[in-house]
């Protein structure tokens, strides 16, 4: 089922949680709402679910206005950040709850409920825990039970609030892959909220980056990563080095260095900042046509990527660079070495207007 | 002893010398004995001083029986009213944000901070013959002060905070997530309350009911002001005890007092049982119980 979000506005006292947010979610899509805490992503999710009401604006489910529809009639599945399992009920009763509270006419028979619940528990690979209580389960198990419970009522939309936030790194990675698989099998329109850019980029079909109650950028994960639309998105998606300079004649000029800008980037001139990711920096000992020179201050060589920290000559700024092990060994870098950096790729934003 | 000595390296920094521990424990026990145990024993000793038959006679004389009946009536009305009020107040305070919330919390505590005698006097001022509503009430032939309704009102007022106070922190700690989850799953408001909220607070609620009941039956000050001490008409057990004692009928006074003492002991036992059950429930040693309950509810 498709979801249309039209001009949603939400304030809490003086705080604007959502400012004129509009977004279309295609049927069967797995969408990530990504942003720092307080950016309004969870509020938006709760408004879609009907757990919060917008001050103005509309929510359309499958083209029909659902703004005033009560949460219990929206047929959504909601997975809470802290699972919200019913602590006094067994796993079985938790999953069966949505079916067993239906009015008599719409309620499946006891046998049908039992079959359905056991099928779902098998799907989340926890059928052996049917008689356990929530506080006897691990975090990952609780998360999967919460998911099974929300799927039991055959929701038309699945909404997940920081679904993996409270889990440790290993479990998080497994569950992430598992959720992607589940979505590919079931094709249910899903929206999940996260502050973890890696999670959003890895799992979703489309990422919506939010900040201060507004949508900064929406697009496929690779689009967003390769062509961030604003300084905020660039910085939120990962580590980045900043170089201040000017845009002139279609070139980014930083000191004596000039970098030709592609068609994606700005044509107007003026003071600008270049954002360069650590792995987009080339290090060499040759001085020709370098962006800057620096001395090696720190080398972190554990793992497949070697992280090098440079002190930039002149300004004294720190520059982060990431090399492969091969590059690192070819260069034979030592602490205190003088090296030159060249960007393979940079994102440029004009300083004042921040328009592209 | 072996386990004690092996635990010593960790405990030594936080454990006081033996004489300190024994002195403090001894002080506490002496205090308990002097001020709780001795009076409790003496109540029963005095009541039975002239033998069992006189004790029983004192209990089954009509005025004593009437006092018991009135006490039960007052408790039977006050406790359910407080259950409804307490759950409603705790629910609204814990699950919603609204203006005047802190004022409501303060008001709930009012009966704790006001002397019961003052509480009784305010009812006299409102409903008494010279009170604000006195004329209107007597014109419609409604008697509140020096009658059963006044006693019930005073009891409700004094026991007001017990259940709400018990439930508010419990419900605040639990949050509203489970209720919201139930609503998203399609449950109605009533189903959510019945299947989710109530089971989660049942032990706290029971605990509050026990305390509320004990206070309702034992209340003296507020009830004393509004009752008028009319024997066989407006006397509850605590008031009856006072009257008998003032008439030097010690066996009768202590016999009735022993009823209140038994009530206190039963309350303590129930309270302990509820705490024990609640702790067990949290540990979830009793699987399959909840399923049976949900199945039975269908």
Interface residues (C-beta under 8 A of the other chain):
Chain A: X49 X50 X51 X71 X72 X73 X74 X75 X76 X77 X78 X80 X82 X84 X85 X86 X87 X88 X89 X90 X92 X93 X96 X97 X98 X100 X101 X102 X110 X131 X132 X133 X135 X136 X149 X150 X152 X153
Chain B: X177 X178 X180 X181 X182 X183 X184 X185 X186 X187 X188 X191 X195 X196 X199 X200 X281 X282 X284 X287 X288 X290 X291 X294 X295 X298
